[in-house]
Amino acid sequence: MMLGKPSQECAVKVMDTIPLLMRFIRADMRENSAASLSIPQLRSMLFIKRNPGASLSEVAEHLGVTCATASTTTERLVQRNFIQRSDHPQERRRVVLNLTDEGKHHLEQTLAQTRTHIADLLESLTTEEIAHIEEGLTLLKHVFERSSVKKAP
């Protein structure tokens, strides 16, 4: 489908490709999770890894769910000793979430297995093709990092 502008054509390819890639990553991570964690649980752990000390409402916003749903998801992770929940030092009513050492270890194992599966898929490509993918992903990452910085409060 020709839209005219190269940026519009690229946007179509991004929107066609990224969901496919994310479905693969999610399914692979779910399959590799030795503890049989759900996708929301894995996504919660990844979010907390990137945002140590995150609040329950931040996790809920990231998952696109209510605070009650996020609370249920994180409670299961607390019970399994993957997440530690503690009171915020300044705000008594706020809870902060962090990965435990066990949670970090489990998440890293799951991520490493998925990275290995992706590397296996890329194995059939030439060095030049891999370089093109890396270059494109780096450019895309920079575009969206700049975009999220502009929108931050």
Backbone as ProteinMPNN parsed JSONL, in Angstrom:
{"seq_chain_A": "MMLGKPSQECAVKVMDTIPLLMRFIRADMRENSAASLSIPQLRSMLFIKRNPGASLSEVAEHLGVTCATASTTTERLVQRNFIQRSDHPQERRRVVLNLTDEGKHHLEQTLAQTRTHIADLLESLTTEEIAHIEEGLTLLKHVFERSSVKKAP", "coords_chain_A": {"N_chain_A": [[0.844, -1.183, 0.0], [0.774, 2.041, -1.017], [1.488, 5.039, 0.443], [2.63, 7.38, -0.098], [4.482, 9.455, 1.322], [7.734, 8.613, 2.504], [8.037, 8.362, 5.313], [5.464, 7.741, 6.145], [5.049, 5.276, 4.896], [7.007, 3.82, 6.194], [5.992, 3.917, 8.776], [3.751, 2.254, 8.529], [5.051, -0.21, 8.121], [6.393, -0.432, 10.574], [4.225, -0.636, 12.346], [3.135, -3.004, 11.436], [5.153, -4.832, 11.941], [6.215, -4.651, 14.629], [4.123, -5.523, 16.494], [4.001, -8.261, 15.759], [6.577, -9.122, 16.418], [6.512, -8.608, 19.194], [4.498, -10.397, 20.014], [5.817, -12.814, 19.511], [7.996, -12.585, 21.325], [6.65, -12.39, 23.814], [5.249, -14.879, 23.89], [7.41, -16.635, 23.804], [8.825, -15.934, 26.128], [6.941, -16.614, 28.037], [6.804, -19.354, 27.64], [9.4, -20.023, 28.374], [9.502, -19.448, 31.027], [10.34, -20.797, 33.899], [8.951, -20.848, 36.236], [6.401, -20.753, 35.419], [5.045, -18.26, 34.92], [2.549, -15.764, 34.299], [1.892, -13.674, 31.4], [1.166, -10.968, 32.175], [2.364, -11.012, 34.735], [5.083, -11.398, 34.103], [5.478, -9.071, 32.569], [5.028, -7.171, 34.544], [7.189, -7.676, 36.246], [9.311, -7.048, 34.501], [8.812, -4.303, 34.137], [9.183, -3.354, 36.757], [11.826, -4.019, 37.06], [13.008, -2.201, 35.277], [12.151, 0.097, 36.475], [12.866, 0.529, 39.398], [11.421, 0.544, 42.64], [8.924, 1.279, 41.867], [5.469, 2.301, 41.94], [2.309, 0.78, 42.791], [0.242, 1.859, 41.259], [1.667, 2.8, 39.065], [2.552, 0.414, 37.931], [0.057, -0.662, 37.29], [-0.805, 1.214, 35.377], [1.119, 0.778, 33.394], [0.491, -1.852, 32.658], [-2.044, -1.457, 31.773], [-4.328, -1.846, 33.283], [-6.647, -1.978, 36.104], [-5.903, -0.666, 39.404], [-6.597, -2.549, 41.317], [-6.488, -4.975, 39.893], [-3.76, -4.977, 39.199], [-2.747, -5.111, 41.742], [-3.511, -7.7, 42.546], [-2.024, -9.197, 40.713], [0.631, -8.468, 41.405], [0.637, -9.273, 44.061], [0.633, -12.065, 43.896], [3.184, -12.405, 42.917], [4.68, -11.428, 45.037], [4.064, -13.352, 46.957], [5.438, -15.473, 45.86], [7.973, -14.758, 46.248], [9.257, -13.11, 44.349], [8.905, -10.447, 44.046], [9.332, -7.649, 46.148], [7.447, -5.901, 48.456], [7.164, -2.766, 49.904], [6.726, -0.096, 52.314], [6.549, 3.308, 51.282], [9.158, 5.592, 51.994], [8.55, 8.332, 52.572], [5.802, 8.685, 52.085], [3.205, 7.375, 53.699], [0.953, 5.955, 52.771], [1.636, 4.971, 50.331], [2.955, 2.345, 48.387], [5.996, 0.749, 47.552], [7.579, -1.104, 44.972], [9.9, -3.684, 44.38], [12.199, -5.866, 42.709], [13.069, -9.02, 44.053], [16.128, -10.779, 44.882], [15.787, -13.38, 43.994], [13.681, -13.003, 42.176], [14.954, -11.327, 40.3], [16.894, -13.113, 39.353], [15.298, -15.184, 38.235], [13.909, -13.752, 36.236], [16.047, -12.869, 34.631], [17.047, -15.318, 33.7], [14.88, -16.169, 32.133], [14.775, -14.1, 30.225], [17.303, -14.442, 29.039], [17.032, -16.954, 27.802], [15.073, -16.357, 25.89], [16.423, -14.408, 24.38], [18.382, -16.075, 23.308], [16.803, -17.727, 21.668], [15.887, -15.849, 19.816], [18.334, -15.094, 18.687], [18.986, -17.524, 17.501], [17.041, -17.595, 15.477], [17.931, -15.496, 13.911], [20.263, -16.44, 12.979], [20.458, -17.491, 10.383], [20.757, -15.322, 8.761], [22.822, -13.011, 6.876], [25.905, -11.41, 7.852], [25.823, -8.77, 7.053], [23.041, -8.359, 6.731], [22.21, -8.65, 9.391], [23.546, -6.465, 10.496], [22.136, -4.404, 9.234], [19.593, -4.718, 10.393], [20.231, -4.194, 13.09], [21.076, -1.524, 12.857], [18.709, -0.283, 11.966], [17.0, -0.819, 14.151], [18.328, 0.563, 16.177], [18.062, 3.22, 15.26], [15.25, 3.439, 15.345], [14.795, 3.063, 18.085], [16.039, 5.381, 19.111], [14.371, 7.377, 18.011], [11.925, 6.878, 19.319], [12.69, 7.094, 21.973], [13.318, 9.809, 22.133], [10.78, 10.813, 21.615], [9.311, 9.934, 23.867], [10.6, 11.353, 25.862], [9.904, 13.98, 25.279], [7.175, 13.932, 25.905], [7.085, 13.469, 28.569], [6.085, 14.512, 31.87]], "CA_chain_A": [[0.0, 0.0, 0.0], [1.598, 3.238, -1.14], [0.893, 6.205, 1.077], [3.284, 8.586, -0.587], [5.673, 9.847, 2.061], [8.496, 7.488, 3.058], [7.786, 8.216, 6.75], [4.177, 7.059, 6.3], [5.266, 3.879, 4.512], [7.783, 3.219, 7.284], [5.079, 3.77, 9.916], [2.956, 1.057, 8.26], [5.915, -1.368, 8.371], [6.627, -0.514, 12.018], [2.989, -1.118, 12.983], [2.941, -4.396, 11.027], [6.244, -5.676, 12.42], [6.415, -4.645, 16.082], [3.215, -6.451, 17.191], [4.422, -9.628, 15.457], [7.763, -9.34, 17.235], [6.104, -8.648, 20.599], [3.793, -11.67, 20.241], [6.846, -13.857, 19.594], [8.741, -12.422, 22.577], [5.77, -12.747, 24.939], [5.007, -16.33, 23.886], [8.665, -17.315, 24.119], [9.115, -15.711, 27.542], [5.963, -17.412, 28.803], [7.23, -20.746, 27.51], [10.689, -20.187, 29.059], [9.372, -19.144, 32.447], [10.369, -22.042, 34.677], [7.945, -20.732, 37.297], [5.095, -20.652, 34.759], [4.437, -16.956, 35.188], [1.683, -15.232, 33.243], [2.449, -12.516, 30.695], [1.107, -9.779, 33.039], [3.36, -11.126, 35.802], [6.388, -11.135, 33.498], [5.523, -7.643, 32.213], [5.17, -6.433, 35.804], [8.577, -7.827, 36.695], [10.162, -6.261, 33.601], [8.59, -2.899, 34.443], [9.818, -3.062, 38.038], [13.281, -4.079, 36.825], [13.388, -0.932, 34.649], [11.701, 1.199, 37.342], [12.894, 0.079, 40.789], [10.665, 1.401, 43.543], [7.676, 1.682, 41.209], [4.248, 2.175, 42.733], [1.281, -0.107, 42.253], [-0.491, 2.573, 40.203], [2.537, 2.839, 37.88], [2.482, -0.925, 37.336], [-1.286, -0.765, 36.7], [-0.821, 2.024, 34.154], [1.945, 0.076, 32.402], [-0.234, -3.035, 32.187], [-3.342, -1.057, 31.225], [-5.35, -2.48, 34.117], [-6.98, -1.24, 37.319], [-4.994, -0.892, 40.537], [-6.991, -3.804, 41.966], [-5.937, -6.074, 39.086], [-2.306, -4.934, 39.374], [-2.48, -5.559, 43.108], [-3.626, -9.157, 42.526], [-0.869, -9.697, 39.954], [1.861, -8.299, 42.189], [0.525, -10.078, 45.29], [1.085, -13.428, 43.565], [4.649, -12.346, 42.783], [5.189, -11.263, 46.404], [3.94, -14.675, 47.591], [6.452, -16.366, 45.286], [9.254, -14.131, 46.573], [9.867, -12.494, 43.172], [8.781, -9.002, 44.247], [9.241, -7.195, 47.53], [6.577, -4.742, 48.607], [7.472, -2.067, 51.153], [6.138, 1.235, 52.434], [7.336, 4.439, 50.792], [9.721, 6.248, 53.173], [7.91, 9.617, 52.868], [4.343, 8.635, 51.964], [2.754, 6.154, 54.38], [-0.086, 5.215, 52.043], [2.182, 4.506, 49.057], [3.761, 1.127, 48.44], [6.998, 0.661, 46.493], [7.818, -2.484, 44.548], [11.236, -3.982, 43.87], [12.457, -7.293, 42.496], [13.958, -9.696, 44.993], [17.231, -11.446, 44.171], [15.198, -14.539, 43.311], [12.937, -12.46, 41.04], [15.941, -10.881, 39.3], [17.507, -14.309, 38.768], [14.315, -15.855, 37.378], [13.656, -12.909, 35.068], [17.236, -12.889, 33.771], [17.085, -16.627, 33.028], [13.834, -16.163, 31.116], [15.218, -13.195, 29.159], [18.45, -15.044, 28.35], [16.54, -18.016, 26.914], [14.39, -15.723, 24.754], [17.482, -13.824, 23.539], [19.006, -17.187, 22.582], [15.882, -18.136, 20.599], [15.912, -14.805, 18.772], [19.63, -15.239, 18.016], [18.878, -18.713, 16.641], [16.267, -17.211, 14.29], [18.733, -14.578, 13.102], [21.471, -17.166, 12.569], [20.49, -17.745, 8.939], [21.001, -14.068, 8.047], [24.225, -12.646, 6.672], [26.423, -10.38, 8.764], [25.323, -7.495, 6.54], [21.614, -8.265, 7.071], [22.127, -8.418, 10.837], [23.972, -5.077, 10.707], [21.014, -3.552, 8.806], [18.563, -4.804, 11.431], [20.73, -3.469, 14.266], [21.062, -0.094, 12.537], [17.315, 0.15, 11.948], [16.465, -0.857, 15.516], [18.958, 1.67, 16.909], [17.379, 4.442, 14.825], [13.883, 3.401, 15.862], [14.885, 3.273, 19.531], [16.328, 6.805, 19.347], [13.173, 8.157, 17.671], [10.901, 6.721, 20.349], [13.223, 7.648, 23.221], [13.121, 11.277, 22.05], [9.351, 11.042, 21.684], [8.846, 9.756, 25.248], [11.169, 12.425, 26.655], [9.082, 15.18, 25.02], [5.852, 13.791, 26.492], [7.167, 13.314, 30.026], [5.619, 15.725, 32.568]], "C_chain_A": [[0.877, 1.23, 0.0], [0.86, 4.425, -0.537], [1.532, 7.494, 0.604], [4.573, 8.863, 0.149], [6.399, 8.619, 2.619], [8.228, 7.285, 4.561], [6.461, 7.498, 6.998], [4.301, 5.583, 5.95], [6.04, 3.141, 5.603], [6.888, 2.979, 8.496], [4.205, 2.526, 9.751], [3.788, -0.197, 8.57], [6.195, -1.552, 9.863], [5.404, -1.125, 12.7], [2.661, -2.555, 12.587], [3.94, -5.328, 11.718], [6.322, -5.769, 13.941], [5.421, -5.555, 16.814], [3.575, -7.925, 16.959], [5.619, -10.012, 16.323], [7.392, -9.472, 18.718], [5.34, -9.934, 20.921], [4.795, -12.817, 20.387], [7.566, -13.786, 20.939], [7.888, -12.844, 23.77], [5.55, -14.253, 25.022], [6.264, -17.077, 24.298], [9.009, -17.145, 25.596], [8.188, -16.544, 28.421], [6.382, -18.877, 28.806], [8.51, -21.018, 28.306], [10.614, -19.937, 30.553], [9.263, -20.443, 33.237], [9.291, -22.031, 35.758], [6.54, -20.603, 36.735], [4.367, -19.355, 35.108], [3.579, -16.528, 34.011], [2.383, -14.057, 32.564], [2.323, -11.246, 31.548], [2.125, -9.832, 34.192], [4.765, -10.836, 35.27], [6.536, -9.659, 33.133], [5.675, -6.779, 33.461], [6.611, -6.487, 36.288], [9.538, -7.034, 35.82], [10.041, -4.766, 33.889], [9.304, -2.516, 35.739], [11.338, -3.129, 37.908], [13.766, -2.754, 36.247], [13.078, 0.274, 35.537], [11.685, 0.759, 38.806], [12.154, 1.075, 41.69], [9.362, 1.904, 42.951], [6.502, 1.497, 42.158], [3.295, 1.206, 42.049], [0.527, 0.581, 41.115], [0.35, 2.687, 38.931], [2.544, 1.49, 37.163], [1.134, -1.097, 36.635], [-1.349, 0.006, 35.388], [-0.037, 1.339, 33.042], [1.206, -1.121, 31.804], [-1.56, -2.681, 31.522], [-4.493, -1.699, 31.97], [-5.654, -1.593, 35.322], [-5.932, -1.524, 38.393], [-5.317, -2.203, 41.242], [-6.418, -5.011, 41.217], [-4.423, -6.138, 39.241], [-1.921, -5.43, 40.763], [-2.525, -7.078, 43.194], [-2.414, -9.779, 41.835], [0.401, -9.616, 40.788], [1.82, -9.119, 43.478], [0.994, -11.51, 45.042], [2.61, -13.487, 43.453], [5.32, -12.153, 44.14], [5.172, -12.625, 47.108], [5.001, -15.65, 47.095], [7.869, -15.849, 45.511], [10.004, -13.606, 45.343], [9.855, -10.966, 43.282], [8.699, -8.735, 45.748], [8.403, -5.927, 47.551], [6.937, -4.079, 49.939], [6.833, -0.687, 51.141], [7.104, 2.285, 51.911], [7.869, 5.189, 52.008], [9.027, 7.569, 53.558], [6.381, 9.564, 52.882], [3.829, 7.305, 52.531], [1.796, 5.317, 53.556], [0.418, 4.636, 50.72], [3.089, 3.293, 49.281], [4.761, 1.169, 47.287], [7.312, -0.808, 46.227], [9.232, -2.617, 43.988], [11.347, -5.489, 43.646], [13.334, -7.813, 43.625], [15.115, -10.289, 44.189], [16.717, -12.649, 43.394], [14.423, -14.098, 42.066], [13.871, -12.02, 39.924], [16.548, -12.077, 38.577], [16.543, -15.007, 37.801], [14.069, -15.064, 36.096], [14.839, -12.946, 34.109], [17.365, -14.218, 33.033], [16.084, -16.671, 31.878], [14.243, -15.292, 29.931], [16.363, -13.802, 28.36], [18.0, -16.14, 27.381], [15.843, -17.419, 25.687], [15.406, -15.064, 23.819], [18.156, -14.913, 22.704], [18.111, -17.643, 21.434], [15.846, -17.108, 19.467], [17.22, -14.902, 17.991], [19.617, -16.438, 17.072], [18.115, -18.389, 15.356], [17.078, -16.332, 13.346], [19.971, -15.253, 12.512], [21.583, -17.346, 11.052], [20.759, -16.48, 8.121], [22.493, -13.815, 7.872], [24.621, -11.59, 7.705], [25.899, -9.006, 8.355], [23.84, -7.3, 6.887], [21.42, -7.983, 8.566], [22.517, -6.973, 11.156], [22.852, -4.107, 10.321], [19.903, -3.543, 9.864], [18.989, -4.01, 12.66], [20.678, -1.957, 14.043], [19.628, 0.45, 12.573], [16.707, 0.192, 13.347], [17.049, 0.268, 16.371], [18.294, 2.989, 16.549], [15.971, 4.527, 15.413], [13.86, 3.664, 17.371], [15.119, 4.743, 19.843], [15.11, 7.68, 19.073], [12.158, 8.082, 18.811], [11.385, 7.17, 21.724], [13.039, 9.159, 23.241], [11.648, 11.618, 22.203], [8.856, 10.94, 23.124], [9.422, 10.827, 26.16], [10.335, 13.694, 26.506], [7.76, 15.119, 25.773], [5.888, 13.649, 28.011], [6.75, 14.612, 30.709], [6.759, 16.564, 33.09]], "O_chain_A": [[1.65, 1.436, 0.935], [-0.246, 4.766, -0.955], [1.025, 8.582, 0.879], [5.652, 8.54, -0.349], [5.767, 7.701, 3.141], [8.198, 6.147, 5.027], [6.343, 6.73, 7.954], [3.726, 4.732, 6.629], [5.76, 1.979, 5.897], [7.012, 1.955, 9.168], [3.946, 1.82, 10.725], [3.296, -1.131, 9.202], [6.231, -2.677, 10.361], [5.533, -2.024, 13.531], [1.975, -3.254, 13.332], [3.613, -6.47, 12.041], [6.482, -6.863, 14.482], [5.843, -6.307, 17.692], [3.462, -8.741, 17.874], [5.659, -11.103, 16.89], [7.904, -10.35, 19.412], [5.523, -10.502, 21.998], [4.654, -13.676, 21.258], [7.727, -14.802, 21.615], [8.357, -13.577, 24.64], [5.652, -14.838, 26.101], [6.194, -18.044, 25.056], [9.437, -18.099, 26.247], [8.614, -17.107, 29.429], [6.325, -19.552, 29.833], [8.687, -22.108, 28.849], [11.581, -20.194, 31.271], [8.221, -21.1, 33.239], [8.781, -23.082, 36.146], [5.591, -20.369, 37.482], [3.213, -19.37, 35.537], [3.853, -16.888, 32.866], [3.352, -13.513, 33.094], [3.296, -10.497, 31.641], [2.681, -8.802, 34.574], [5.541, -10.119, 35.903], [7.589, -9.063, 33.358], [6.375, -5.767, 33.434], [7.181, -5.473, 36.689], [10.475, -6.416, 36.327], [11.04, -4.045, 33.888], [9.954, -1.473, 35.808], [12.054, -2.379, 38.573], [14.801, -2.233, 36.663], [13.668, 1.341, 35.372], [10.614, 0.629, 39.398], [12.257, 2.289, 41.514], [8.762, 2.845, 43.469], [6.532, 0.656, 43.056], [3.463, 0.864, 40.878], [0.21, -0.057, 40.112], [-0.2, 2.672, 37.829], [2.541, 1.434, 35.933], [1.072, -1.616, 35.52], [-1.886, -0.492, 34.398], [-0.468, 1.318, 31.889], [1.283, -1.374, 30.601], [-2.136, -3.494, 30.798], [-5.51, -2.056, 31.375], [-4.992, -0.576, 35.532], [-5.176, -2.491, 38.304], [-4.413, -2.894, 41.713], [-5.923, -5.953, 41.836], [-3.859, -7.221, 39.398], [-0.896, -6.089, 40.935], [-1.673, -7.686, 43.842], [-1.851, -10.764, 42.313], [1.159, -10.583, 40.869], [2.853, -9.607, 43.936], [1.675, -12.098, 45.882], [3.241, -14.472, 43.835], [6.417, -12.665, 44.364], [6.139, -13.002, 47.77], [5.413, -16.55, 47.827], [8.839, -16.43, 45.025], [11.233, -13.65, 45.296], [10.689, -10.283, 42.687], [8.086, -9.488, 46.504], [8.622, -5.004, 46.766], [7.006, -4.745, 50.972], [6.449, -0.175, 50.089], [8.318, 2.169, 52.074], [7.124, 5.409, 52.964], [8.929, 7.887, 54.743], [5.74, 10.318, 53.615], [3.999, 6.25, 51.919], [1.825, 4.088, 53.635], [-0.303, 3.888, 50.06], [3.871, 3.238, 50.23], [4.417, 1.576, 46.177], [7.309, -1.637, 47.136], [9.695, -1.771, 43.224], [10.676, -6.281, 44.309], [14.236, -7.118, 44.092], [15.081, -10.297, 42.958], [17.156, -12.909, 42.274], [14.501, -14.746, 41.023], [13.624, -12.296, 38.75], [16.699, -12.068, 37.355], [16.924, -15.374, 36.689], [14.025, -15.633, 35.005], [14.648, -13.043, 32.897], [17.751, -14.241, 31.864], [16.397, -17.148, 30.787], [14.083, -15.688, 28.776], [16.39, -13.69, 27.135], [18.522, -16.244, 26.271], [16.005, -17.921, 24.574], [15.268, -15.151, 22.599], [18.464, -14.699, 21.532], [18.605, -17.917, 20.34], [15.782, -17.473, 18.293], [17.215, -14.803, 16.764], [20.17, -16.376, 15.974], [18.487, -18.848, 14.276], [16.93, -16.416, 12.126], [20.641, -14.689, 11.647], [22.687, -17.352, 10.507], [20.968, -16.564, 6.911], [23.318, -14.337, 8.622], [23.77, -10.967, 8.341], [25.572, -8.18, 9.207], [23.432, -6.211, 7.289], [20.571, -7.178, 8.95], [21.885, -6.331, 11.995], [22.641, -3.102, 11.0], [19.348, -2.493, 10.186], [18.2, -3.241, 13.21], [20.283, -1.204, 14.933], [19.372, 1.511, 13.142], [15.984, 1.129, 13.687], [16.346, 0.857, 17.192], [17.993, 3.793, 17.431], [15.562, 5.573, 15.916], [13.007, 4.4, 17.868], [14.476, 5.298, 20.734], [14.843, 8.623, 19.818], [11.598, 9.1, 19.218], [10.578, 7.584, 22.557], [12.645, 9.724, 24.261], [11.303, 12.606, 22.851], [8.062, 11.773, 23.561], [8.785, 11.182, 27.152], [10.087, 14.4, 27.484], [7.27, 16.149, 26.235], [4.847, 13.701, 28.667], [7.025, 15.697, 30.196], [6.529, 17.61, 33.697]]}, "name": "protein", "num_of_chains": 1, "seq": "MMLGKPSQECAVKVMDTIPLLMRFIRADMRENSAASLSIPQLRSMLFIKRNPGASLSEVAEHLGVTCATASTTTERLVQRNFIQRSDHPQERRRVVLNLTDEGKHHLEQTLAQTRTHIADLLESLTTEEIAHIEEGLTLLKHVFERSSVKKAP"}
